[in-house]
Amino acid sequence: MAVSERKSATERRDEILEAALVEFAAHGLDGGSTEAIARAAGISQPYVFRLFGTKKQLFIATVERCMRGTLDMFHTASAGLKGEDALHAIGEAYVERLASDPTYLHSQMQAYAASGDPEIREVVRRGYGELVDYVERVSGVPADRVAHFFAKGMLLNVIASMDLLQAEEGWAQRLIDGCRKDV
């Protein structure tokens, strides 16, 4: 008889959040299934609710994790850099994430879509604000440059949502090429 390893609530919480990130990125708050999340994490659905309370609270915790993960990526990419060099490194890392694993970008889009709910909106605004504050601090560039940087990042999220990286339409390729310039 195989003995399964006992995990702490913190370890289980992390596993649930990873499964929830994938589920909510694909289906959003309303379409996401706590049953599917529990199954992916290898636990029971009641245990999900025991740790997070409600589906909405799980979604909020997932949004916080997603925004924190994006901020961590910004920090890693720009380590030791300043100004335009920092922006370029962050942009390259963002494009790489888009190409290799768009889950975080899809999750962000779902978070924005769910921002009609005031509690979710507050979490999204706080997380996005932390991204903006960091980019302003590390780059030291003017506000219009920061706005342009985030506008391009939002366009990359839309590109990820429409799965355009593999698209063959000329307009899609031109849009992607334009985003790759001065990343």
ROVEX-705121 format. One record per residue (C-alpha): residue number from 1; residue in one letter; y, z, x. Coordinates in steps of 0.1 Angstrom, whole numbers. Each point is the difference from the previous one (the first is absolute). Example, Ala and Ser with C-alpha at 12.3 -4.5 7.8 and 13.67 -1.06 7.14 Angstrom:
ROVEX-705121
<atom num="1" residu="A" py="-45" pz="78" px="123"/>
<atom num="2" residu="S" py="34" pz="-7" px="14"/>
END
This chain:
ROVEX-705121
<atom num="1" residu="M" py="0" pz="0" px="0"/>
<atom num="2" residu="A" py="34" pz="-10" px="14"/>
<atom num="3" residu="V" py="26" pz="26" px="3"/>
<atom num="4" residu="S" py="35" pz="-12" px="-8"/>
<atom num="5" residu="E" py="29" pz="13" px="21"/>
<atom num="6" residu="R" py="23" pz="24" px="-19"/>
<atom num="7" residu="K" py="36" pz="-10" px="2"/>
<atom num="8" residu="S" py="31" pz="21" px="-5"/>
<atom num="9" residu="A" py="24" pz="-5" px="-29"/>
<atom num="10" residu="T" py="25" pz="-15" px="25"/>
<atom num="11" residu="E" py="-26" pz="-25" px="12"/>
<atom num="12" residu="R" py="-9" pz="-9" px="-35"/>
<atom num="13" residu="R" py="37" pz="-3" px="-10"/>
<atom num="14" residu="D" py="5" pz="-25" px="29"/>
<atom num="15" residu="E" py="-30" pz="-20" px="-12"/>
<atom num="16" residu="I" py="12" pz="0" px="-35"/>
<atom num="17" residu="L" py="35" pz="-11" px="10"/>
<atom num="18" residu="E" py="-14" pz="-29" px="21"/>
<atom num="19" residu="A" py="-21" pz="-11" px="-30"/>
<atom num="20" residu="A" py="29" pz="4" px="-23"/>
<atom num="21" residu="L" py="23" pz="-20" px="23"/>
<atom num="22" residu="V" py="-24" pz="-29" px="-3"/>
<atom num="23" residu="E" py="-5" pz="4" px="-38"/>
<atom num="24" residu="F" py="36" pz="4" px="-9"/>
<atom num="25" residu="A" py="11" pz="-28" px="24"/>
<atom num="26" residu="A" py="-23" pz="-23" px="-19"/>
<atom num="27" residu="H" py="5" pz="12" px="-36"/>
<atom num="28" residu="G" py="31" pz="22" px="-1"/>
<atom num="29" residu="L" py="4" pz="34" px="-17"/>
<atom num="30" residu="D" py="-10" pz="-11" px="-35"/>
<atom num="31" residu="G" py="-28" pz="-24" px="11"/>
<atom num="32" residu="G" py="-14" pz="22" px="27"/>
<atom num="33" residu="S" py="-32" pz="19" px="-8"/>
<atom num="34" residu="T" py="-5" pz="36" px="11"/>
<atom num="35" residu="E" py="-37" pz="-7" px="-6"/>
<atom num="36" residu="A" py="1" pz="-28" px="26"/>
<atom num="37" residu="I" py="19" pz="22" px="24"/>
<atom num="38" residu="A" py="-25" pz="28" px="-3"/>
<atom num="39" residu="R" py="-29" pz="-25" px="4"/>
<atom num="40" residu="A" py="16" pz="-15" px="32"/>
<atom num="41" residu="A" py="6" pz="35" px="14"/>
<atom num="42" residu="G" py="-36" pz="11" px="-8"/>
<atom num="43" residu="I" py="10" pz="28" px="-23"/>
<atom num="44" residu="S" py="1" pz="8" px="-37"/>
<atom num="45" residu="Q" py="30" pz="-9" px="-21"/>
<atom num="46" residu="P" py="6" pz="37" px="-11"/>
<atom num="47" residu="Y" py="4" pz="8" px="37"/>
<atom num="48" residu="V" py="28" pz="-25" px="3"/>
<atom num="49" residu="F" py="18" pz="18" px="-28"/>
<atom num="50" residu="R" py="-7" pz="34" px="15"/>
<atom num="51" residu="L" py="17" pz="-11" px="32"/>
<atom num="52" residu="F" py="29" pz="-20" px="-15"/>
<atom num="53" residu="G" py="4" pz="12" px="-36"/>
<atom num="54" residu="T" py="8" pz="-33" px="-17"/>
<atom num="55" residu="K" py="-3" pz="-37" px="7"/>
<atom num="56" residu="K" py="38" pz="-1" px="3"/>
<atom num="57" residu="Q" py="0" pz="27" px="26"/>
<atom num="58" residu="L" py="-27" pz="-18" px="19"/>
<atom num="59" residu="F" py="22" pz="-32" px="-1"/>
<atom num="60" residu="I" py="30" pz="19" px="12"/>
<atom num="61" residu="A" py="-20" pz="15" px="29"/>
<atom num="62" residu="T" py="-12" pz="-35" px="8"/>
<atom num="63" residu="V" py="36" pz="-14" px="0"/>
<atom num="64" residu="E" py="10" pz="28" px="23"/>
<atom num="65" residu="R" py="-29" pz="-8" px="24"/>
<atom num="66" residu="C" py="9" pz="-37" px="-1"/>
<atom num="67" residu="M" py="37" pz="5" px="8"/>
<atom num="68" residu="R" py="-9" pz="25" px="27"/>
<atom num="69" residu="G" py="-25" pz="-25" px="15"/>
<atom num="70" residu="T" py="26" pz="-26" px="0"/>
<atom num="71" residu="L" py="25" pz="23" px="17"/>
<atom num="72" residu="D" py="-26" pz="9" px="26"/>
<atom num="73" residu="M" py="-6" pz="-37" px="6"/>
<atom num="74" residu="F" py="38" pz="-4" px="6"/>
<atom num="75" residu="H" py="0" pz="29" px="24"/>
<atom num="76" residu="T" py="-30" pz="-13" px="20"/>
<atom num="77" residu="A" py="14" pz="-36" px="1"/>
<atom num="78" residu="S" py="34" pz="10" px="12"/>
<atom num="79" residu="A" py="-10" pz="28" px="24"/>
<atom num="80" residu="G" py="25" pz="-1" px="30"/>
<atom num="81" residu="L" py="20" pz="-28" px="-15"/>
<atom num="82" residu="K" py="36" pz="-2" px="-14"/>
<atom num="83" residu="G" py="22" pz="-25" px="-18"/>
<atom num="84" residu="E" py="-13" pz="-35" px="-7"/>
<atom num="85" residu="D" py="-31" pz="6" px="22"/>
<atom num="86" residu="A" py="-10" pz="28" px="-24"/>
<atom num="87" residu="L" py="6" pz="-21" px="-30"/>
<atom num="88" residu="H" py="-20" pz="-29" px="14"/>
<atom num="89" residu="A" py="-30" pz="23" px="9"/>
<atom num="90" residu="I" py="0" pz="15" px="-35"/>
<atom num="91" residu="G" py="2" pz="-34" px="-16"/>
<atom num="92" residu="E" py="-29" pz="-13" px="21"/>
<atom num="93" residu="A" py="-21" pz="31" px="-9"/>
<atom num="94" residu="Y" py="8" pz="-6" px="-37"/>
<atom num="95" residu="V" py="-10" pz="-36" px="2"/>
<atom num="96" residu="E" py="-32" pz="10" px="18"/>
<atom num="97" residu="R" py="-8" pz="25" px="-27"/>
<atom num="98" residu="L" py="7" pz="-27" px="-26"/>
<atom num="99" residu="A" py="-25" pz="-23" px="17"/>
<atom num="100" residu="S" py="-27" pz="25" px="8"/>
<atom num="101" residu="D" py="1" pz="25" px="-29"/>
<atom num="102" residu="P" py="25" pz="-5" px="-28"/>
<atom num="103" residu="T" py="-12" pz="31" px="-19"/>
<atom num="104" residu="Y" py="30" pz="20" px="10"/>
<atom num="105" residu="L" py="24" pz="-28" px="-10"/>
<atom num="106" residu="H" py="-19" pz="-4" px="-34"/>
<atom num="107" residu="S" py="2" pz="37" px="-4"/>
<atom num="108" residu="Q" py="38" pz="0" px="5"/>
<atom num="109" residu="M" py="4" pz="-28" px="-26"/>
<atom num="110" residu="Q" py="-20" pz="21" px="-25"/>
<atom num="111" residu="A" py="22" pz="30" px="8"/>
<atom num="112" residu="Y" py="31" pz="-20" px="-7"/>
<atom num="113" residu="A" py="-15" pz="-13" px="-32"/>
<atom num="114" residu="A" py="-8" pz="36" px="-11"/>
<atom num="115" residu="S" py="36" pz="12" px="8"/>
<atom num="116" residu="G" py="9" pz="-1" px="-37"/>
<atom num="117" residu="D" py="-15" pz="35" px="0"/>
<atom num="118" residu="P" py="27" pz="25" px="13"/>
<atom num="119" residu="E" py="-25" pz="20" px="20"/>
<atom num="120" residu="I" py="-15" pz="-30" px="17"/>
<atom num="121" residu="R" py="34" pz="-15" px="5"/>
<atom num="122" residu="E" py="12" pz="31" px="19"/>
<atom num="123" residu="V" py="-30" pz="-2" px="24"/>
<atom num="124" residu="V" py="5" pz="-37" px="6"/>
<atom num="125" residu="R" py="37" pz="5" px="6"/>
<atom num="126" residu="R" py="-6" pz="28" px="24"/>
<atom num="127" residu="G" py="-26" pz="-20" px="19"/>
<atom num="128" residu="Y" py="21" pz="-31" px="1"/>
<atom num="129" residu="G" py="30" pz="20" px="11"/>
<atom num="130" residu="E" py="-19" pz="14" px="29"/>
<atom num="131" residu="L" py="-9" pz="-35" px="11"/>
<atom num="132" residu="V" py="37" pz="-11" px="-2"/>
<atom num="133" residu="D" py="12" pz="31" px="18"/>
<atom num="134" residu="Y" py="-25" pz="-6" px="28"/>
<atom num="135" residu="V" py="9" pz="-36" px="4"/>
<atom num="136" residu="E" py="37" pz="8" px="1"/>
<atom num="137" residu="R" py="-5" pz="28" px="25"/>
<atom num="138" residu="V" py="-23" pz="-20" px="24"/>
<atom num="139" residu="S" py="19" pz="-32" px="-2"/>
<atom num="140" residu="G" py="36" pz="10" px="-2"/>
<atom num="141" residu="V" py="8" pz="-34" px="-16"/>
<atom num="142" residu="P" py="26" pz="-4" px="-27"/>
<atom num="143" residu="A" py="-8" pz="5" px="-37"/>
<atom num="144" residu="D" py="-1" pz="-37" px="-7"/>
<atom num="145" residu="R" py="-27" pz="-6" px="27"/>
<atom num="146" residu="V" py="-20" pz="29" px="-14"/>
<atom num="147" residu="A" py="2" pz="-14" px="-35"/>
<atom num="148" residu="H" py="-11" pz="-34" px="13"/>
<atom num="149" residu="F" py="-29" pz="16" px="18"/>
<atom num="150" residu="F" py="-12" pz="18" px="-32"/>
<atom num="151" residu="A" py="6" pz="-31" px="-21"/>
<atom num="152" residu="K" py="-24" pz="-19" px="22"/>
<atom num="153" residu="G" py="-25" pz="28" px="-1"/>
<atom num="154" residu="M" py="1" pz="-1" px="-38"/>
<atom num="155" residu="L" py="-6" pz="-37" px="0"/>
<atom num="156" residu="L" py="-30" pz="6" px="22"/>
<atom num="157" residu="N" py="-13" pz="24" px="-26"/>
<atom num="158" residu="V" py="4" pz="-27" px="-26"/>
<atom num="159" residu="I" py="-18" pz="-24" px="23"/>
<atom num="160" residu="A" py="-28" pz="25" px="3"/>
<atom num="161" residu="S" py="-2" pz="5" px="-38"/>
<atom num="162" residu="M" py="-3" pz="-37" px="-6"/>
<atom num="163" residu="D" py="-25" pz="-4" px="29"/>
<atom num="164" residu="L" py="20" pz="-28" px="15"/>
<atom num="165" residu="L" py="-11" pz="3" px="36"/>
<atom num="166" residu="Q" py="-29" pz="-23" px="-7"/>
<atom num="167" residu="A" py="19" pz="-22" px="-24"/>
<atom num="168" residu="E" py="2" pz="-37" px="7"/>
<atom num="169" residu="E" py="31" pz="-8" px="-21"/>
<atom num="170" residu="G" py="28" pz="-12" px="22"/>
<atom num="171" residu="W" py="26" pz="23" px="-15"/>
<atom num="172" residu="A" py="-22" pz="31" px="8"/>
<atom num="173" residu="Q" py="-4" pz="-11" px="36"/>
<atom num="174" residu="R" py="37" pz="-6" px="4"/>
<atom num="175" residu="L" py="8" pz="35" px="-15"/>
<atom num="176" residu="I" py="-25" pz="16" px="23"/>
<atom num="177" residu="D" py="13" pz="-19" px="30"/>
<atom num="178" residu="G" py="35" pz="12" px="-9"/>
<atom num="179" residu="C" py="-11" pz="36" px="-1"/>
<atom num="180" residu="R" py="-16" pz="-3" px="34"/>
<atom num="181" residu="K" py="33" pz="-10" px="16"/>
<atom num="182" residu="D" py="19" pz="29" px="14"/>
<atom num="183" residu="V" py="-26" pz="25" px="-13"/>
END
